[in-house]
Amino acid sequence: MSTIPSEEVLFHPSSGSDWNGRVFEWNHDIYRAIGPCYVDVLAKLLHEGVLRKLTEQGLLIQTEVTPLHLDGYPMVVKHRRLPFVSYAAEWSATMMKDVALLLIDLERELVPFGLSNHDVNPWNVLFDWTKPIFVDLGAIMPLETDTIWPATKRNAFWPAYDQFCQLILYPLYLMSWGHARIARSLLNDYKGVLKAEFLKLSPHAPCRHQTALPQLGRSVARRAAQMAQRFLPQTVRSVVKTRLLRERIAAPGPKPDIASRLRFLDRCRQEVESIKLEPSDRYWSDYYNAFHGGQVPPFNETPEWTVKNHNVFKILRALGPQTILDMGSNTGWYSQLAATNGNQVVAFDTDETCVDQLYYRARTNNLAVLPLVMDFRSPSPGAGPCNNWLLPATERLQCDMVLALAVVHHLVSKRYLTFGQIAQTLSMFAKRRVLVEFMPPEDQYVRDWRTREFDWYTTDNFLSSLKQHFSRLQILESYPSPRKLILCER
Ligand SMILES: C[S@@+](CC[C@H](N)C(=O)[O-])C[C@H]1O[C@@H](n2cnc3c(N)ncnc32)[C@H](O)[C@@H]1O
């Protein structure tokens, strides 16, 4: 058994008070130092084959016991490292729905072993491109454990169910009701969406009456809800059903057996599956159709390709960056082109519908693309004490090459950014290179908005801002003329 020198270990700031196990980085790998109180649980997980089953099913991050030793910890396990870390406020509605289903499926697998996932905080879920995976081994504990949820907050069927509602289910409902921005803002708060907020935001009036339910006798409330259910649309019915379940759960009774826990989870799954996700904003999602005469170009070189398509592809082929960050990706034609070409891609856009569409396509075609909802003007900041529990996007999403195609003019005209701010932001995300498209003042779209206040919007000024961060610039043709692609290298 070799000992890891303590001074070489970097503990993750957010696992500081996790007595079951603390995550740390060592030699560029991710490990978890197992606390003394978790050794028996880990032994059960290993002995009964739970760990193997969960990892094989892709529900839990691949984990292996190591022969390593770290002072103060009886065991050390190693986790597979996922390429990029993303957080709930950056996920599209479909991504959130997939996370909800993952957590329910994981819980379902734990039930027969008398175990439960006691911490369903979405920061315990990461995306392996388009596949969500649970990464906090230490959250898996015996059902009866009372270390995380006090009896008053614990749901007998699934102790972390309240947390699941506040941080996953309610935000998902809000997204489905067209309140994605509210859901995202509240997801930045550690409590997520409180039940009272959820009920107030519900578009379905009958749900609002539920806030008065605690004052009514339980049986009257239940009867009223049952009556209401008969006349309500499916979405509302499921909200009321949740309430009914919760009423039942609150009632004292015998400990639930395996079958009733599984039934509870089946109902949770049905409820999540029934949540319909409508596109929130169609404005940008038709961009490729509109721009390419109603056709989305294929990903293999064809005569239909524009000079922009050809030049971007040529650059990707010639330089072979391992990782690419596609900023303002829209529905991600270039992200998909890059992934098809073997590159690993993180893509972001402000448009929810576009991100959802890219997620759907990448998931269907099993592409190495991680689509996120984010604004170039305000990339996700760090959060938590010392701002380091959640890391800022500029640290998490740095890539070998940044693509910023057909976005600069939007950032100037709609977000009021200067060339200096744009060049600096591009540089913060790029490990090595940036491929940025520039619409010169003569471009027809630029002519439409460029007033005297934007006199400084010239090609020369943009190039000099880029030169502050990159030593070599190469200019290529783009489409439609006179747009240019500028390849910037450090
Ligand atoms: C013209 S499309 C370009 C799509 C793609 N990059 C291309 O070249 O084909 C511009 C995209 O930028 C996105 N966008 C605009 N402002 C943004 C911002 N501040 N942050 C992130 N994306 C933005 C829009 O939502 C839109 O999808």
The ligand as an SDF file (V2000), in Angstrom:
LIG
                    3D

 27 29  0  0  0  0  0  0  0  0999 V2000
  -26.2960   34.1150  -35.9210 C   0  0  0  0  0  0  0  0  0  0  0  0
  -26.3780   32.8030  -34.7500 S   0  0  0  0  0  0  0  0  0  0  0  0
  -24.8130   32.0390  -35.0300 C   0  0  0  0  0  0  0  0  0  0  0  0
  -24.8520   30.5540  -34.8150 C   0  0  0  0  0  0  0  0  0  0  0  0
  -23.5330   29.8370  -35.1280 C   0  0  0  0  0  0  0  0  0  0  0  0
  -22.4600   30.2560  -34.2620 N   0  0  0  0  0  0  0  0  0  0  0  0
  -23.1640   29.9880  -36.5840 C   0  0  0  0  0  0  0  0  0  0  0  0
  -22.2200   30.6950  -36.8950 O   0  0  0  0  0  0  0  0  0  0  0  0
  -23.7960   29.3840  -37.4170 O   0  0  0  0  0  0  0  0  0  0  0  0
  -26.0560   33.7370  -33.3160 C   0  0  0  0  0  0  0  0  0  0  0  0
  -26.3070   32.9540  -32.0380 C   0  0  0  0  0  0  0  0  0  0  0  0
  -25.7080   33.6770  -30.9810 O   0  0  0  0  0  0  0  0  0  0  0  0
  -26.5280   33.5700  -29.8520 C   0  0  0  0  0  0  0  0  0  0  0  0
  -26.2110   34.6710  -28.9710 N   0  0  0  0  0  0  0  0  0  0  0  0
  -26.4580   35.9750  -29.1460 C   0  0  0  0  0  0  0  0  0  0  0  0
  -26.0200   36.6780  -28.0910 N   0  0  0  0  0  0  0  0  0  0  0  0
  -25.4820   35.7840  -27.2330 C   0  0  0  0  0  0  0  0  0  0  0  0
  -24.8720   35.8810  -25.9670 C   0  0  0  0  0  0  0  0  0  0  0  0
  -24.7580   37.0570  -25.3540 N   0  0  0  0  0  0  0  0  0  0  0  0
  -24.4250   34.7650  -25.3690 N   0  0  0  0  0  0  0  0  0  0  0  0
  -24.5720   33.5540  -25.9790 C   0  0  0  0  0  0  0  0  0  0  0  0
  -25.1430   33.4020  -27.1730 N   0  0  0  0  0  0  0  0  0  0  0  0
  -25.5950   34.5010  -27.7950 C   0  0  0  0  0  0  0  0  0  0  0  0
  -27.9270   33.6360  -30.4130 C   0  0  0  0  0  0  0  0  0  0  0  0
  -28.8660   33.0860  -29.5050 O   0  0  0  0  0  0  0  0  0  0  0  0
  -27.7920   32.8280  -31.6880 C   0  0  0  0  0  0  0  0  0  0  0  0
  -28.1180   31.4910  -31.4840 O   0  0  0  0  0  0  0  0  0  0  0  0
  1  2  1  0
  2  3  1  0
  2 10  1  0
  3  4  1  0
  4  5  1  0
  5  6  1  0
  5  7  1  0
  7  8  2  0
  7  9  1  0
 10 11  1  0
 11 12  1  0
 11 26  1  0
 12 13  1  0
 13 14  1  0
 13 24  1  0
 14 15  1  0
 14 23  1  0
 15 16  2  0
 16 17  1  0
 17 18  1  0
 17 23  2  0
 18 19  1  0
 18 20  2  0
 20 21  1  0
 21 22  2  0
 22 23  1  0
 24 25  1  0
 24 26  1  0
 26 27  1  0
M  CHG  2   2   1   9  -1
M  END
$$$$
